[in-house]
């Protein structure tokens, strides 16, 4: 017989935890840890990151959505203020030509990561506040709230994170009922603005796009990443070369093999079969998140859950696309697979928010 104190501890531990989300993410993490072990010596660090992520997930799963709303505006304001310290004030730490970090003495933080959660929270709060009288001006205001941090992040420069933050914000606006005529108009305007946007890109960003069209134009320079990753993916065949048997990996042809290009390592070792299983796991994660969004009881919870879920899709789609050579290399990690601390904790916070929305199906106080 289980002692009452043990039973109560177990009940409290699993309270508000969604089994489908937890098991799916842990299985993906298992694949990730095995691949990181094969690609580098950072498995122990990633296990510590996993523990931190699970703690953050559990804490957010216990936090009711109505309490999350209280943090939406402060988190957004603090996040934007920290981005301003990096650019234009220039107080950030410069690493590999980019200013993305702020030093806090004993550690350093990447404020852009905060916006991956703060941005959808802020916009979800904004639309919830104006739910009864949504007009075009509200969507325009939301677009401005989204544009400011995305522009600041892109100027660091960090195009990958700007895409993720921009995507998370756009999904909130879309789920809040953005009219299709506006979406079509924005798409047309984006196409027409392509020459102007091209002039704003950094030289290395232009080279990445040109390299996407013809990687062999610079096989030892900007095309090296794509060429080596596609070779690794193709060499995996139907069933892969086996764990720890990837030649492209262990001969160090694949760059950033434990972070942005971990999918190439996984593909070489696990092959098409492993890739198919990984895709199914991501589809389960996304389907569960969309189910939670569809069954949420308030606009705030619905658009927030939808945004977080489709952000997972954006992570996976952009990473797999750039590693496979169908999208430019923009520095986006593969969710729950790539090595990372802040990014992994942010992803688990997103999972925790989904769990909270599923378990707290009460009306959010206005």
N, C-alpha and C positions, 0 to 999 in steps of 0.2 A: 504494500500500500504506500502511495506517495505521501510523504508528510505534507500537511497543509501549507507550511511556510515555503516549501519547494514549489508546490502547485501555484501559490499566489505569485511567487517570483517569475515562474514560467509564463503565467497568464499575463503579467505586466510586461514581460519582455516581448511577447509576440503580439501585444495589443496594437491594433491599427496597422499591422504589417501585412501587406498583400503577398500571399504565397507565390502567385504566378510571377509577379514582378521580381520578387527576391530570388527565386530559383533561376529565372531566366538570366538575370544580370550576373548571378554567381557562376552559372555555367559559362557565360561569355568570359567572365573574369578568369575562370579556370583555363580556358583556351589562351587567354592573354598572358597569364603567368607562365604557362608552359612555353609560349613563343618567346617571351622576354628572356626566359632562362636559356633558350637556344641562341638568342641574338646578342645577349650581353650578360653582365654580371650584376644586374640591378634588381634581381628578383626579391631579395630581402627588403629593399627600399619600397618596392611596389606592394609587398605584403603590408608594410606599415601604412602606406597610402590607402590600401584597401580597408584596414581597420579604422582609420580616420574617416573614410567615406561611409562606412557602415554606421558609425556613431552619428555622423551628421544626418544620414538618412533616417535613422530611428528618431532622432530629436525632432526633425521636421515632420515626421509621420504623426507625432503626438500633438503637433501644433494645429489647432483648428484654423480653417481658412479665414474666419473673421478676425483672428489675431494676426494672421499674415498681412491682412490689409493695412494694419497699423504701421507696418514697417515699409510699405511700398514707397511712399514719398521720401522718407528719410534715407533709405538705401539708394534710391535713384539720385537724390541731391548729393549725397556723399560720394557716390561713384563718379558722377560728372565732375565734381570738384577735384577729385583725385586725378582724373584724366586731364583737367586743366593744368594741374601742377606739372604733369609730364610734358604736355604741349598745350598752350604756347609758352608757358613759363620755363620749360626746359629743365626741370628739377629731377627728371627721371634718370635712372642708370642706363647708360648706353652699352648695349651688348650686341656684337655683330652688326653694327650700323643702325640699330633700332633702339629707341627709348620706350621700353614697355614696363619697366619695374620702378618701384619706389622703395627706398631704403628706410627701414624703421629701426635701425641700429642693430638689434640682435637678429633681425631677419629682413626679408624684403617681400613685397607683395606685387601682384599684377592686377591693377584696378580693373582692367578690361574684363577679367574673369567674373568680377562682381556683377557687371552689367548683364551677363548671361542669365542671371536670376532676377536682378533688379529691374531690367527692362520689361519683361513680360508681367512682372508684379505691378509695376507702375501703370502700364497701359490697361491691364485688367481692372485695376482699381479705378482708373479714369472712366472707362466705359461703364463700369458698374455704377459709378456715381451719377452718370448722365443717362442711364438706361432708359428712363421714361421719355426722354426727348432727344434722341440721337438725331443729329442733323449733319449735313456735309461739313459744316465748320468744325464739328467734333472730330471727324476723321482727319481733317487738315491739321488740327492741333496735335492729334496723336502722331501724325506724320512728322511734325516738327520736333516733338519730344523724342522721336526715334532718330531723326536725322542728326541731331546735335552730338550724342555720344558716338554714333557710327562714324561721323566725320572726324572726331577727335581720335578715335582708335585708328582709323585709316591713316592719319597723319603721323603715327608713331614711327614707322609704318607697320601695321599688322592687319593686312587685308583679310586673312583667314578668320580672325576673331571678329572683325567688322562684319563679315558675311554672316557669321553665326548669330551675333547680336541683332543684326538687321533682320535676319530670317525669323528669329524669335519674336521680335516686335511686330513684323508684318503678319505673322500667323495670328497674333492677338487681334489685329485690326481686321483681318479677313474673317475670323470666327465671330467678330462683333457685328458682322453684317455689311461689310464694305461692298457697295454696289458693283456689279460686273462691268457696267459702263465705265466706271472709274478705273477698274483694273485694266481694261482694254486700253483706255486712254493713257494710263501710266506706262503700259508696255510699249505703245507706239511712241510715246515721248522718249522712253529709254532708248529705243532703236535709233531715233533721230539724234539723240544726244551722244551717240557712240563716239563720233570724232572728238567732241569736247572732252568726254571722259578719258579717251585715249591720251589726250594731251596732258591730263592731270596725273597719269600713272608714272611711277618711278621707272627708271630704265630697266631695272631687274624684273619688274612686273611685266613690262612690254616684252622682254626677252622670253619670259615664261610662256606668254601667249603665242609668240611666234614659234617657239620651240615645240609647242603642242602640235602645231600644223606640220612641222618637219623637224623631228628630234635629231635626225642625222645631219642637220645643218651645222650643229656644234656638238659632236658626240662626246668630246672630252670636257665640255663646259656646261652650258645650261641644259643641254639635252641628255647629259649623263644619267641624271636621276631617273628619267622616264625610260630610257633605253634599258638600264639594268633592272628596273622593277618589272618591266614587261617581259624581259628574258626569264626572270625568276618565276613569274606567274605562269608563263607558258611551259617552262621546264617541269613544273609540278605534275603535269599530265592528269589523268583521271583520278589517281589515288595518292599522288604525292611521292616524294622521295623518302619520307619517314622522318620522325622527330629526330632532331640533331643531325640530319643527313643532308641538309641543304647546302649545295656547293656554292651558290651565289652568296649565301649568307656567311658561311664560315671562311670563305676566301675574301670576305669583306668587300664584295663588289656593290652590295646594296647600301646606299647611304641612309643615315637616320633610321636604321633598321629596327630599333626598339621603340621609336616614337611614330613619326608620320608615315613611315614606309613599312610598318609592321605587317600590313596585309600582304605585302610581297613575300615576306618570310613565311607567313602562315600558308600562303598559296603554294609555295615551293615544297613545303614539308607535308601539307595535307591534301593538295591537289583539288580537283573539281568537287570531289565528294565532301571534303572538309569545308570548302567555300559554300556549298549548298546548305550544309548543316548550319553554318554561321548565318547565312541569309535567313534561314527559317527562324532562328533564334531572334534575330532583329525584327522579323515580321511579327512574331509573337509579342515582343515587347511593345511594338508600335500598335498592334491591334488591341492589346490590353489597355494601353494608354488612351486610345480613341474611344474604347468602350466606357472607360471611367469618365471621359469628357462628355460623352453623349448622355450619361446618366447623372451628371452633376445637377444639383438643384438650383443653382444660381448662375447668373451671367458671369460673375467674377470667377467662380470655380470652373465653369465650362470653358471659357476662353483661355484661362491659365493652363488647364490640363491639356487642351488641344495644342497650345503653343509649345509646351514642354515636350509633348510627344513628337510633334513634327520637327522639333529641334534635334531629337535623337535621329530622326530620318535624315535631316540635313547633314549632321556629322558623318553618318555612315555613307551617304550617297556621295558627298564631296570627297571624302577620303578615298573611297574605293575608285571613284572616277579619276582622281588625279594619279593614283598609283597605277591604274590600268591604262593611262594615257588618253583618256577621253575628256579630261578637264585640266586646266592649268594647275601647276603646283602652287598651293596657297598656304600650306602649313596648318592643316586641320587634322587633329588626331582621330583615330578610329575609336568610337566610344566603348569604354570598358575593356579595350584591348591594348591601346597604346600606353606606354610608360608615362607617368605624370602624377604630380601631387595635387596642385590646385585644380586642374581640369577634371581630375577624377572625383575629387570631393564635390565639385560643382555638379557633375553628372549625378552623383548619388543624392545630392540635395534635391535635384529634379525628381528623382524616383521617390524620395520621401514626401515631396509635395503631392505627387500623384496618389500615394498611399493615404495621405491625410484627406484629400478630396473624396476618395472612395469611402473612407470610414466615417467622415463627418458630413453626412448628407442632410444637414439641417439648413434652414434659411439663414443666409448671412445678414446680420443686422446692417441697416443702412445708416 
